[in-house]
Amino acid sequence: MSQHFTDALFTFSSALSWLPPALVSVLMLVIVGLAAFYLGYGASALILRIPGTRSGAMIRNTVSALRRPMQVMVTLLALITALPAATGFSYEQEQDLRLFLFFLLILVLGFSLIITFRLMSEAYLNRLERLDYADDIMARAHQTQIKVLRRLGEILIGLITVASALMLFPSVKQYGVSLFASAGAASLIVGLSARGLLTNLIAGVQIAITQPIRMEDLVVINGDWCWVEEITATYVVLRVWDWRRHIVPISYFLENRFENWTHNSAAITGVVFLWLDYDAPMDEIRTVLREIVRGCPLWDGKVFDAQVADCTDQAISVRIIASARNAMQSWDLRCDIREKAIAHIREHFPQALPRRRVAFVSPETGAKLDITDPDTLLSPPIHCPPPGSYRGPGSEAHSG
C-alpha cells in the first residue's frame, strides 16, 4: 500500500514538472499533510458515533481526548511516508526534515501516552466513587496510590519522551555524552540543586506504597485539624475546617511526627467533660446521658460511657465518651451531647451545677459559725479598730 502511495506521489510530481522541483516538493507535502489531517478528523468523527453505554462511552471519551494528537500523528506519518517522493530536496535537507518529523512524532506520542494514562486512572477513580465507599479505607488507599503514581508516571513518561526525542539528533547526543563524561562538577551542582525535588519525588513513591496518609484522612499539623485534599508528586494540600489550605512538602510526612485520626478507620470516639457538684446524683445523670446519646442520630451505636474521671476541692469531672462514623460527625455529636446535657441538668438537677463552698469561722474560738443565726450575722466576727485610731510606726494618727 505504501508503494502505491509513493507511486501516486511520483506521478503527481511528474505532472508538475514545469514548476521548480523545490516548490513541487513543498506543495506535495502540504497537500499530503492536509489530506491526512482531515482523514484523521473524519475517522475520529466516525468512532465518536459508536453506540453503547459502558464500553462505547469509554471508547468515545478516549477518542475525544486523543482526537487532536491522533490527527497530528497521522499527518506526521503521512509526511514521513511521502518524504522519499520529495525529489526537490537535497539529501541533507531530506534527512534533516525526516529527523524533525520523527522528533515531533515522538513528542506527540509521549503526550498521547500521558493522556491515555490519565484517562485510565480517572476511569478507575470514577468507578471507586460510584461504589460509594465514603468511609472505606481500601477505597481511599487506592485513590492515594492512583493519584500519586499517576503524577509520577506522567513525569517519567515526559522525561523519557523528551530524552528520546533529543537523542535523534547526533549533535545533541554527542554533546550530552561529553557533558556527562567531563562535567563532574556541573553534575554535582545540578544534583545538589535538585536534591529537594528528588527527595520529594522519592517520598511520593514511599507515600504511595506505605501510605502514612491517604486521601481525605484527618490529620493534625501545627495544632490545626486538616483533611488531605490532594497529594501531588512533590507536595500535599491540606484543607482546614475554615477553608484555609496548608501546602506541605510531601517529604514532611516521612521526616516529622503528625497525628492521623483516620489511619485504620474513619470511626472515632469523642470525649465530653462536664464539671458537676459533689451533690450530683450520678446514677440518674448517667441514665439521662444514655438517653441523650441514644437520641442523637450521629451516634453510631457502638461506644458510650459516663464516668467520674477526676475531682477537685470544688467539683467532680464527668467524662462522657461516644463514638461516631467520622471526625466531623464526632464533633457535632459532642456539641449536641454537651448542649443537651447542660440544659437537662440545669432544669432537673440544679443542685448538680458547680458551686463554691465557703466556711465562716469565729476568730476567737475557731469554731464554725452558724450563718443562719441572725445574731451571728449581725455581730462582726472580726473586731476592727475605730476609724482614726490607727497609728502606724513613726507616723501620726490619721483622722477618718
C-alpha positions as CSV (number, residue, x, y, z in Angstrom):
1,M,0.0,0.0,0.0
2,S,2.8,2.3,0.8
3,Q,4.4,1.6,-2.6
4,H,1.1,2.6,-4.4
5,F,1.1,5.8,-2.3
6,T,4.7,6.6,-3.3
7,D,4.0,5.8,-7.0
8,A,1.0,8.2,-6.8
9,L,3.2,10.9,-5.4
10,F,5.8,10.4,-8.1
11,T,3.0,10.7,-10.7
12,F,1.9,14.0,-9.1
13,S,5.5,15.4,-9.1
14,S,6.0,14.5,-12.8
15,A,2.7,16.2,-13.7
16,L,4.0,19.4,-12.2
17,S,7.5,19.1,-13.7
18,W,7.1,22.6,-15.3
19,L,7.4,24.1,-11.7
20,P,10.6,24.3,-9.7
21,P,11.4,21.0,-8.0
22,A,11.6,22.5,-4.5
23,L,8.2,24.2,-4.9
24,V,6.7,20.9,-6.2
25,S,8.0,19.1,-3.2
26,V,6.7,21.6,-0.7
27,L,3.3,21.7,-2.4
28,M,3.1,17.9,-2.4
29,L,3.9,17.7,1.3
30,V,1.3,20.4,2.1
31,I,-1.4,18.6,0.2
32,V,-0.5,15.2,1.8
33,G,-0.4,16.8,5.3
34,L,-3.8,18.4,4.8
35,A,-5.4,15.3,3.4
36,A,-4.0,13.1,6.3
37,F,-5.2,15.7,8.9
38,Y,-8.8,15.7,7.6
39,L,-8.7,12.0,7.1
40,G,-7.9,11.6,10.8
41,Y,-10.6,14.0,11.7
42,G,-13.2,12.0,9.7
43,A,-12.1,8.7,11.2
44,S,-12.3,10.1,14.8
45,A,-15.8,11.5,14.0
46,L,-17.0,8.1,12.9
47,I,-15.6,6.5,16.0
48,L,-17.4,9.1,18.2
49,R,-20.7,7.8,16.8
50,I,-20.2,4.3,18.2
51,P,-23.3,3.4,20.3
52,G,-23.2,1.9,23.7
53,T,-23.4,3.0,27.3
54,R,-20.4,1.5,29.0
55,S,-17.7,0.3,26.5
56,G,-18.9,2.6,23.8
57,A,-18.8,5.6,26.2
58,M,-15.2,4.6,27.2
59,I,-14.1,4.5,23.6
60,R,-15.8,7.8,22.8
61,N,-14.2,9.5,25.8
62,T,-10.8,8.2,24.8
63,V,-11.1,9.2,21.2
64,S,-12.4,12.6,22.1
65,A,-9.4,13.2,24.4
66,L,-6.9,11.9,21.8
67,R,-8.6,13.5,18.8
68,R,-6.0,16.2,18.1
69,P,-2.9,14.2,19.0
70,M,-4.1,11.4,16.7
71,Q,-4.7,13.8,13.8
72,V,-1.2,15.2,14.2
73,M,0.3,11.7,14.4
74,V,-1.5,10.6,11.2
75,T,-0.3,13.8,9.5
76,L,3.3,13.2,10.6
77,L,3.3,9.6,9.5
78,A,1.9,10.6,6.1
79,L,4.6,13.2,5.7
80,I,7.3,10.7,6.6
81,T,6.0,8.2,4.1
82,A,5.7,10.9,1.4
83,L,9.2,12.3,2.0
84,P,11.1,10.0,-0.4
85,A,9.0,11.3,-3.2
86,A,10.1,14.9,-2.5
87,T,12.8,14.9,-5.1
88,G,13.2,18.7,-4.9
89,F,15.2,18.5,-1.7
90,S,18.8,17.6,-1.3
91,Y,19.9,14.5,0.7
92,E,20.9,16.6,3.7
93,Q,17.7,18.6,3.6
94,E,15.6,15.4,3.4
95,Q,17.5,13.8,6.4
96,D,17.1,17.0,8.5
97,L,13.4,17.2,7.7
98,R,13.0,13.5,8.4
99,L,14.7,13.9,11.8
100,F,12.5,16.9,12.6
101,L,9.3,14.9,11.7
102,F,10.4,12.0,13.9
103,F,11.2,14.4,16.7
104,L,7.6,15.8,16.5
105,L,6.2,12.3,16.3
106,I,7.9,11.1,19.5
107,L,6.7,14.2,21.4
108,V,3.1,13.7,20.2
109,L,3.3,10.0,21.0
110,G,4.6,10.8,24.6
111,F,1.8,13.3,25.0
112,S,-0.8,10.8,23.9
113,L,0.6,8.2,26.4
114,I,0.2,10.7,29.2
115,I,-3.4,11.5,28.2
116,T,-4.2,7.8,27.9
117,F,-2.6,7.1,31.3
118,R,-4.6,9.9,32.8
119,L,-7.9,8.7,31.3
120,M,-7.3,5.2,32.6
121,S,-6.7,6.4,36.1
122,E,-9.6,8.8,36.0
123,A,-11.9,5.9,34.9
124,Y,-10.7,3.8,37.8
125,L,-11.2,6.7,40.3
126,N,-14.7,7.3,38.9
127,R,-15.5,3.7,39.4
128,L,-14.4,3.9,43.0
129,E,-16.6,7.0,43.6
130,R,-19.6,5.2,42.1
131,L,-19.2,2.4,44.6
132,D,-19.9,5.0,47.3
133,Y,-17.2,3.9,49.8
134,A,-17.3,7.1,51.8
135,D,-15.5,5.6,54.8
136,D,-13.8,2.6,53.2
137,I,-10.1,2.5,54.0
138,M,-9.3,0.4,50.9
139,A,-11.0,2.8,48.6
140,R,-9.1,5.8,49.9
141,A,-5.9,3.8,49.8
142,H,-6.5,3.0,46.1
143,Q,-7.2,6.7,45.4
144,T,-4.0,7.7,47.1
145,Q,-1.9,5.2,45.1
146,I,-3.5,6.0,41.8
147,K,-3.2,9.8,42.2
148,V,0.4,9.7,43.4
149,L,1.6,7.1,40.9
150,R,-0.2,8.8,38.1
151,R,1.7,12.1,38.6
152,L,5.0,10.2,39.0
153,G,4.2,8.2,35.8
154,E,3.4,11.4,33.9
155,I,6.7,12.9,34.9
156,L,8.6,9.7,34.0
157,I,6.9,9.5,30.6
158,G,7.6,13.2,29.9
159,L,11.3,12.7,30.8
160,I,11.6,9.6,28.6
161,T,9.8,11.3,25.7
162,V,12.0,14.4,25.7
163,A,15.2,12.4,26.2
164,S,14.2,10.0,23.3
165,A,13.3,12.9,21.0
166,L,16.6,14.7,21.7
167,M,18.7,11.5,21.2
168,L,17.6,11.6,17.5
169,F,20.0,14.4,16.8
170,P,23.6,13.3,16.7
171,S,24.9,16.6,17.8
172,V,22.8,16.7,20.9
173,K,23.5,13.1,21.7
174,Q,27.3,13.7,21.4
175,Y,27.0,16.8,23.5
176,G,25.1,15.0,26.2
177,V,27.6,12.2,26.4
178,S,30.6,14.6,26.6
179,L,28.8,16.7,29.2
180,F,28.2,13.7,31.5
181,A,31.7,12.4,30.9
182,S,33.6,15.6,31.6
183,A,31.5,17.9,33.7
184,G,31.6,16.2,37.0
185,A,31.4,19.4,39.0
186,A,28.5,20.6,37.0
187,S,26.7,17.3,37.6
188,L,27.3,17.7,41.3
189,I,25.9,21.2,41.3
190,V,22.8,20.2,39.4
191,G,22.3,17.2,41.7
192,L,22.6,19.4,44.8
193,S,20.2,22.0,43.4
194,A,17.7,19.3,42.5
195,R,18.0,17.5,45.8
196,G,14.7,18.9,47.2
197,L,12.8,17.8,44.1
198,L,14.3,14.3,44.0
199,T,13.7,13.9,47.8
200,N,10.0,14.8,47.3
201,L,9.7,12.5,44.3
202,I,11.1,9.6,46.2
203,A,9.0,10.5,49.2
204,G,5.9,10.4,46.9
205,V,6.7,6.8,45.9
206,Q,7.1,5.9,49.6
207,I,3.8,7.6,50.5
208,A,2.0,5.6,47.7
209,I,3.5,2.3,49.0
210,T,3.5,2.7,52.8
211,Q,0.5,5.2,53.0
212,P,1.0,7.0,56.2
213,I,-1.6,9.4,54.8
214,R,-4.4,8.8,52.3
215,M,-7.0,11.0,50.5
216,E,-9.4,12.6,52.9
217,D,-7.5,11.4,56.0
218,L,-7.9,13.6,59.1
219,V,-4.5,14.8,60.3
220,V,-3.3,17.3,62.9
221,I,-0.5,19.6,61.9
222,N,0.7,22.6,63.9
223,G,-2.5,22.4,66.0
224,D,-4.8,22.5,63.0
225,W,-7.3,19.8,62.1
226,C,-6.9,19.2,58.4
227,W,-8.2,16.8,55.7
228,V,-5.9,15.6,53.0
229,E,-7.4,17.2,49.9
230,E,-4.7,16.5,47.3
231,I,-1.5,14.5,47.0
232,T,0.8,15.6,44.2
233,A,4.3,14.3,43.3
234,T,6.0,16.9,45.4
235,Y,3.6,18.4,47.9
236,V,0.3,17.7,49.8
237,V,-2.7,20.1,50.0
238,L,-4.4,20.0,53.4
239,R,-7.9,21.5,53.9
240,V,-8.6,23.2,57.2
241,W,-12.2,23.3,58.6
242,D,-12.3,27.1,57.9
243,W,-11.4,26.5,54.2
244,R,-7.7,27.5,54.6
245,R,-5.2,25.4,52.8
246,H,-1.8,24.1,54.1
247,I,0.7,23.4,51.3
248,V,3.2,20.9,52.8
249,P,6.2,19.2,51.1
250,I,5.4,15.5,50.8
251,S,8.7,14.6,52.5
252,Y,7.4,16.2,55.7
253,F,5.2,13.2,56.4
254,L,8.2,10.9,56.3
255,E,10.5,13.1,58.4
256,N,8.2,14.5,61.1
257,R,5.7,13.3,63.6
258,F,2.0,14.0,63.0
259,E,-1.4,12.7,64.1
260,N,-3.6,10.7,61.7
261,W,-7.0,10.2,63.2
262,T,-8.4,8.0,60.4
263,H,-5.4,5.8,59.6
264,N,-7.1,2.5,60.4
265,S,-10.8,3.5,60.4
266,A,-12.8,6.6,59.8
267,A,-14.8,5.9,63.0
268,I,-13.7,7.9,66.0
269,T,-14.6,8.2,69.7
270,G,-15.3,11.7,71.0
271,V,-14.9,12.8,74.6
272,V,-17.1,15.4,76.5
273,F,-16.2,16.6,80.0
274,L,-18.8,18.1,82.5
275,W,-17.9,19.7,85.8
276,L,-20.6,19.0,88.4
277,D,-21.1,19.4,92.1
278,Y,-20.4,16.7,94.7
279,D,-24.2,16.6,95.3
280,A,-24.8,15.4,91.7
281,P,-26.9,12.2,91.6
282,M,-24.6,10.3,89.2
283,D,-26.9,7.3,88.7
284,E,-29.7,9.5,87.5
285,I,-27.4,11.7,85.4
286,R,-25.8,8.7,83.8
287,T,-29.3,7.4,82.8
288,V,-30.2,10.8,81.3
289,L,-26.9,10.9,79.4
290,R,-27.5,7.5,78.0
291,E,-30.9,8.6,76.7
292,I,-29.4,11.8,75.2
293,V,-26.8,9.9,73.3
294,R,-29.2,7.3,72.1
295,G,-31.4,10.1,70.8
296,C,-28.6,11.6,68.7
297,P,-28.7,10.5,65.1
298,L,-25.0,11.0,64.8
299,W,-24.1,8.3,67.3
300,D,-23.1,5.0,65.6
301,G,-24.4,2.9,68.4
302,K,-21.1,1.3,69.4
303,V,-19.4,3.1,72.3
304,F,-20.9,5.1,75.2
305,D,-19.9,5.5,78.8
306,A,-20.1,8.1,81.5
307,Q,-17.6,8.0,84.4
308,V,-16.3,10.3,87.2
309,A,-12.8,10.8,85.8
310,D,-11.5,13.4,88.2
311,C,-12.3,15.7,91.2
312,T,-11.1,18.8,92.8
313,D,-11.8,20.6,96.1
314,Q,-14.8,22.2,94.4
315,A,-16.3,19.8,91.8
316,I,-16.1,16.5,90.1
317,S,-15.3,15.9,86.4
318,V,-17.6,13.6,84.5
319,R,-16.1,12.0,81.4
320,I,-18.6,11.1,78.6
321,I,-17.4,9.1,75.6
322,A,-19.5,8.4,72.4
323,S,-18.4,7.1,69.0
324,A,-19.3,8.4,65.6
325,R,-18.8,7.3,62.0
326,N,-16.2,10.1,61.2
327,A,-14.5,13.1,62.8
328,M,-16.9,15.7,61.6
329,Q,-19.9,13.7,62.9
330,S,-18.0,13.2,66.2
331,W,-17.5,17.0,66.6
332,D,-21.2,17.6,66.0
333,L,-22.2,14.7,68.3
334,R,-20.0,16.1,71.2
335,C,-21.5,19.6,70.8
336,D,-25.0,18.1,70.8
337,I,-24.4,16.0,73.9
338,R,-22.8,18.9,75.8
339,E,-25.7,21.3,74.9
340,K,-28.5,18.9,75.8
341,A,-26.8,17.6,79.0
342,I,-26.3,21.1,80.4
343,A,-29.9,22.1,79.6
344,H,-31.3,19.0,81.3
345,I,-29.1,19.3,84.4
346,R,-29.9,22.9,84.8
347,E,-33.6,22.2,84.6
348,H,-33.9,18.9,86.6
349,F,-30.8,18.7,88.7
350,P,-29.9,22.3,89.7
351,Q,-28.1,21.1,92.8
352,A,-25.6,19.3,90.5
353,L,-24.3,22.6,89.0
354,P,-20.8,23.5,90.3
355,R,-20.9,25.7,93.5
356,R,-18.2,27.2,95.6
357,R,-18.3,26.4,99.4
358,V,-17.2,29.0,102.0
359,A,-16.9,28.2,105.7
360,F,-17.3,31.1,108.3
361,V,-15.1,30.5,111.4
362,S,-15.0,32.5,114.6
363,P,-11.7,34.4,115.0
364,E,-11.7,33.8,118.8
365,T,-12.5,30.2,119.2
366,G,-12.0,28.8,115.6
367,A,-15.4,27.3,115.8
368,K,-17.6,27.2,112.7
369,L,-20.3,29.9,112.8
370,D,-24.0,29.2,112.0
371,I,-24.7,31.7,109.3
372,T,-28.4,31.0,109.6
373,D,-28.4,32.7,113.1
374,P,-29.4,36.4,112.8
375,D,-27.3,37.3,115.9
376,T,-24.2,35.7,114.3
377,L,-24.8,37.6,111.0
378,L,-25.2,41.0,112.9
379,S,-22.2,40.6,115.1
380,P,-18.9,41.2,113.3
381,P,-16.7,38.1,113.5
382,I,-13.6,40.3,113.3
383,H,-13.1,43.3,115.6
384,C,-11.8,46.2,113.6
385,P,-10.3,49.4,115.2
386,P,-12.5,52.5,115.0
387,P,-11.7,55.0,112.2
388,G,-9.0,57.5,113.1
389,S,-7.4,55.4,115.8
390,Y,-4.7,53.7,113.6
391,R,-1.2,54.9,114.1
392,G,1.5,53.4,112.0
393,P,5.1,53.1,113.1
394,G,6.7,56.5,113.1
395,S,3.6,58.2,111.8
396,E,0.9,60.5,113.2
397,A,-2.7,59.5,113.8
398,H,-4.9,59.9,110.8
399,S,-8.4,61.2,111.2
400,G,-11.2,59.5,109.3
